[in-house]
Amino acid sequence: MRETTEQALRAGGLDPAEVRRVIVAAFTEDLGPDFLDVTSVATIPATQTDTADLVARADGVVAGLAVAAAVFEVVGEVTGSDGGARAVEVSQVAHDGQRVARGDVLATVTGPTRLLLTAERTALNLLCRLSGVATHTRAWADALTGSKAMVLDTRKTTPGLRALEKYAVRAGGGTNKRMGLYDVAMIKDNHKFAAGGVAAAYRRVRAEFPDVPVQVEVDTLAEALEAVEAGADFLLLDNMTPETLTEVVAAVGDRAELEATGGLTLDVAARYAATGVDYLSVGALTHSSPILDVALDLRTE
């Protein structure tokens, strides 16, 4: 993976080593134990080179161009082809977070044709997925325009792709919540039941992990006030109506950040944001976003 691509990944908050792990795992799945593309090897001379364009097949927001570049740069090394990791040259035309239209060229790749076609599906799988997440997120961000509310993602991510999908949320104008179970304590209903209530659960977390941020899920105004009085400064307001949310916002004031969560949809986003909450939490950003269709087209001239 080239330094410029590594720099681009780091600039987006991604670990190049983690991205490489994802890419190698995807190649292993696609090419088998011998890292072999039998069709390309059989039909294309090893010396043939070509240029191809990554082209949007639909309108949307692009994300993952540096990830796709890394795929093309790693393919030669993984397959043991001459030229190694530097066999394919990648030139970005668009940039992550950019709105694109059907037919727009997002990037251009030049190199051994075998390598371009071997890397094609892995690069597109990642680029289409991340761009789909970014496109969906942008729709939510647009729906919240004019309010103070921001759209948050969740842990409902594709196993192995969390860091990439959360990056795509950022590219689409959203905000990341916790990365996992280790960096933020989130007291949900089952924790409350097991611990004997909101206040008891909060005190236990704070005693065991005094420096870890604590968030508390509440279902009623009474629970929200109990959590704040116990010391919680971030509340998840679960499956509340806009009317109840408005009551909680008025009662809690600036003592805690407030997040509306549970079954939210785009058609009601503005209504929920108007209640005065700080965040809307949307698992669908990562578990239900359709891909943004992107294709690899070899140039014929």
Secondary structure, 3 states (H helix, E strand, C coil): CCHHHHHHHHHCCCCHHHHHHHHHHHHHHHHCCCCCCHHHHHHCCCCCEEEEEEEECCCEECCCHHHHHHHHHHHHHHHCCCCHHHCCEEEECCCCCCEECCCCEEEEEEEEHHHHHHHHHHHHHHHHHHHHHHHHHHHHHHHCCCCCCEEECCCCCCCCCHHHHHHHHHHCCCECCCCCCCCCEEECHHHHHHHCCHHHHHHHHHHHCCCCCEEEEECCHHHHHHHHHHCCCEEEEECCCHHHHHHHHHHHHHHCEEEEECCCCHHHHHHHHCCCCCEEECCHHHHCCCCCCEEEEECCC
